[in-house]
Amino acid sequence: MEDEELVAYYHDIYVYAYSLLKSPHEAEDIAQETMLKAISNISSFDGRKDIHAWLFTIARNIFYNKKRKDKRIILEDFSASPIQDSGIHF
């Protein structure tokens, strides 16, 4: 499969990413990263799987990794700022 053939699936990947994220900008990031990973790893695609399934798997994994990373950042940010005593006690 040629790189140009893979790019023909960009819109499908974008729509899938948008359904997960509900953000056009984040969906575009996921779709672009999916295409980059697919193009750089095309030699690992053996043709036994449907190309859509392979691309959606890449997109899903990027989405999960992004969510894990975002969760870590939020937890790190929360733990980095000490809670100050507001003086209100119950």
Secondary structure, 3 states (H helix, E strand, C coil): CCHHHHHCCHHHHHHHHHHHHCCHHHHHHHHHHHHHHHHHCHHHCCCCCCHHHHHHHHHHHHHHHHHHHHHHHHHHHHHHCCCCCCCCCC
